[in-house]
Amino acid sequence: FCLSGLCSTENNRCCDIAAAEPVDGKCCTLCASSDGSCLVREACPPCDASGDIANGIASPCTSSLAAGTSCEPTCNSGYTLTGSRSCNGQSLSDTAACNAILCDPDYYVEDNECKACVTGTTSAGGSATTCTANCDANQYWDGDSCEACLGTSTSAGGAATSCTCPVNTYTAKSESTWTCADCTAGRTKAANSAIPGTGDGEIEATACSAATSCSANQYIVSGACTACPAQSDSDNDGSTYCICYGGSYAVKTSGVWSCETCEGATASRIPQDDGESDECSSALKATAEASRDTLLGDIADESL
């Protein structure tokens, strides 16, 4: 039994402790029988340094690490290396470890170092590798910074990437400017239009719902509140027609409705159910009477 742990390979002699230590990557192969000193040294065998390392990979360490040399494994992103692997010709010394990089709040890990989050973003720190948007109320994150909500739109802030137009408005775009445009003619809309929007914005006719209630003296035409023609009014806020005042009747001229004088006319509606002008009874009566008088006159003339 050799106290040094090394026995000469050629003469089976115990080597002393000093002889057992590798020198410049060479190990003792022949010891003196008299005092155990080393007489011959040859290249030490390599060490296997390719073992796994938590949170990293062994490379560039290999299974043939030359005696007298060392290597450093590679850590995953977000981890930093302490220690190394070295071969002394007899065994592998492994002190390498990959330790998580821990940052303060509002910092994140990049390129194995802690970097500050940009203005308008935040992180919990620790091993976070990104920061998230953290805008104030009525701001939105445009991908680079927090921007104020446009026009009358609002947002809760935080990570919101758009703002929301208020009720009864829709997203409109003029050239490069976004706005919240009002639904007109009594049309309505929930508060769900995002601004900035996409493409060229929304179209009122499709974005806003048809009117169901109008102001006094208006009526609903094709889903929109329309003013009653002169000399007429509507009987309720959801009316789809107007009623001409007494003594006038509904007339349609070139697609436009109006109330015209008609003695004795009452409750003449605009529009008429058949889409055509109403009839004036007194005018028809007068026409009939005139025709009768003309006919009687012609008969009288023939009898002479």
Secondary structure as UniProt FT lines:
FT   TURN            3..4
FT   TURN            9..11
FT   HELIX           17..20
FT   TURN            24..25
FT   STRAND          26..31
FT   TURN            33..35
FT   STRAND          38..43
FT   TURN            54..55
FT   STRAND          56..57
FT   TURN            59..60
FT   TURN            67..68
FT   STRAND          70..71
FT   STRAND          74..75
FT   TURN            77..78
FT   STRAND          79..82
FT   STRAND          85..87
FT   STRAND          92..94
FT   STRAND          97..100
FT   TURN            105..106
FT   STRAND          107..110
FT   TURN            111..112
FT   STRAND          113..116
FT   TURN            119..120
FT   STRAND          121..122
FT   STRAND          132..133
FT   TURN            137..138
FT   STRAND          139..141
FT   STRAND          146..148
FT   TURN            151..152
FT   STRAND          163..164
FT   TURN            167..168
FT   STRAND          169..174
FT   TURN            175..176
FT   STRAND          177..182
FT   TURN            185..186
FT   STRAND          194..195
FT   TURN            199..200
FT   HELIX           204..207
FT   TURN            216..217
FT   STRAND          218..221
FT   TURN            222..223
FT   STRAND          224..227
FT   TURN            230..231
FT   STRAND          232..233
FT   TURN            237..238
FT   STRAND          242..244
FT   TURN            246..247
FT   STRAND          248..253
FT   TURN            254..255
FT   STRAND          256..261
FT   TURN            263..264
FT   STRAND          269..270
FT   TURN            273..274
FT   HELIX           281..303
//
